[in-house]
Amino acid sequence: MVPRFSIGISLSKASADRLVGMSVARSLSAFVPHDLTAPLSGAGAGPLAGLTAAVKDMYDIAGYRTGGGSPDWLDAQAAATSTATAVVRILEAGATIVGKTVCDEFFYSVSGANAHYGTPINPRAPDRLPGGSSSGSASATAAGTCDFALGSDTGGSVRVPAAFCGIYGIRPTHGRIDLSGAMPMAPSFDVAGWFASGPGIFRRVGEVILDRSRTPAPIENLTVLEDAFEQADKDVAILLREALDDMTDALPKARSGRVASDGLDPWRETFRVIQAGEVWRNYGEFVKTHRPRLGPGIRGRSTRGRAITSAQWRNRAPSLRCQPRLASRRSWILRQMRWNRSACASCASLASRALADCPRSLCPSDRLPAVPSDSRS
């Protein structure tokens, strides 16, 4: 495969090596087949000038279709007439966008395996999955194909691939970054995030995408969430505690704490139900009308919102058991989502009280190391 930017200009050896690396990454499925036809140059000057970026195939770029990991969804879309706000921000800061990256279908997995476009390689562990759903963005960043990449995080879709691929990644506060022009998954949890291989570029991107709006504050307290660490495999927990020990000189003395006195299972279930309902609200009509070829794991998850049973509803929301049995499935699901949002708010309130005097907490971003590449679900 010839590097697509080889256009007869004279390149330094470093630049030539960079282009070869881009070629290799493309051949290993980090980028979508319906990729940009040419790099999209940003402003001539700015804090990100000279840096290259890749963008998850959920952000609109004017003149191109947005696929969200689904070839059938892509085929049903017209080219975007405008560019997503987050993408505009990095372009205005001077970055050049080199391509659109593969993601899990409708963002509904954290494995990074896409049944249609293939699984982007994990450059740091080629026999293991890259993590998802922002798999291509993490893969391209870890391979050195780009300096940084945009992803998104609903239930771990930046944090997991960053951990699996050994790079920097962040899920900012919900609502912190404008998602206009981006495909939704579950808006109650969706946030934009980004990746970089080093802390310097990672910070530069943050200063741009967060619009330089910040309130400087020292880290004065740190709580290690023991109930979160208990969810991790033993080896992962040991490694993270060793890393924490190495950072003791740069952090305040850590104390132990627990954020969920009744366990994390109710939190997990609350998230699962809200997520499933919102995914179905966003894509259920498309699934029913177009009957897309969904990948094995995605097929079951994408219809979970439709499959919520009356028994589940009664068990999750006992105060509404007297609702009419003939209520439409749609209104029924919406009621369940409203109840679970209330439960979600209660979880947030409990967490706020548990950590009231400690705004910094530490917990694993994933309970497992990068899993072998034959574990695709």
ABEGO torsion letter per residue (X at the ends): XBBAABAGBBBBAAAAAAAAAAAAAAAAGABBAABBABBBBBBABEAABGBBBBBBBABBBBGBBBAGGBAAAAAABBBBABBBAAAAAAAAAGBBBAEBBBBBBGGABAAGBBAAAEBBBBAABAABBAEOABAAAAAAAAAGABABBBBBBAAGAAAAAAAAAGBBBBBBBBGABBABGBBBBBAAABBBBBBBABAAAAAAAAAAAAGGBBBBBBBABBBBBAAAAAABBAAAAAAAAAAAAAAAAABBBBBBBBABAAEAAAAAAAAAAAAAAAAAAAAAAAAAAAGBBBBAAAAAAAAAAAABBAAAAAAABAAAAABBAABBAAAAAAAAAAAAAAAAAAAAAAAAAAAAABABBBBBABABBBBBAABBX
